[in-house]
Amino acid sequence: MTKVACPDCGQNIAMHEIEARTVTQTSGFATNYRCPFCRADFDDINDNMV
């Protein structure tokens, strides 16, 4: 199972637990992610894969 490490609290988060928000912009779409444990926001989950 793929997990992502939260950059703030270090908790390993399963992909289905990550909260994602996608918004439209004039140049396309922007998605940011939120840790369900500490509520920290981060932009790229690829940098934090474990």
Rosetta blueprint (number, residue, H / E / L):
1 M L
2 T L
3 K E
4 V E
5 A E
6 C L
7 P L
8 D L
9 C L
10 G L
11 Q L
12 N E
13 I E
14 A E
15 M H
16 H H
17 E H
18 I L
19 E E
20 A E
21 R E
22 T E
23 V E
24 T E
25 Q E
26 T L
27 S L
28 G E
29 F E
30 A E
31 T E
32 N E
33 Y E
34 R E
35 C L
36 P L
37 F L
38 C L
39 R L
40 A L
41 D E
42 F E
43 D L
44 D L
45 I L
46 N H
47 D H
48 N H
49 M E
50 V L
